[in-house]
């Protein structure tokens, strides 16, 4: 099984990339490729720019990665209660090439933040919106208070109860 995982942030130290990487590693017998959104940086989408340059080659490359996956593990950063601009831009460029950006792939949808809500707003938005763009969301998980509940040295969830919750979601949904 081929898993494509990414954090929906362009931060070099993305806590969501850490969570996505950890979660993807919980699947047995899987080949995991973790994408960095910085490798998919494009100019801010606009229909005027699209008219001028056409479909962006970087968006095509992102869609090719999705196409090659059997499963997606996506952990979205929350910026002011919504997607990060980096994720939204890739999503916008890609959706102009094919509407079903996530190509009917099963998805584990995650979010985390330093705060107590753990990206709950962006998780709710994505859980409602992404299925309209080909995401087959099989499970969702929010990790609150990332700095208190994730061990960066061990690269794993340090809160046993939350770790079990994520593992149970994976076991029962995939």
Buried (B, 14 or more C-beta within 10 A) or exposed (E): EEBBBBBBBBBEEBBBBBBBBBBBBBBEEBEBEBBBBEEBEBEEBEEEBBEEEEBBEBBEEBBEBBEEBEBBBBBBBBBEEBBBBBBBBBBBBBBBBBEBBBBEBBBBBBBBBEEEBBBBBBBBBBBEEBBEBBBBBBBBBBBBBBEEBBEEEEEBBEBEEBBEBBBEBBEEEB
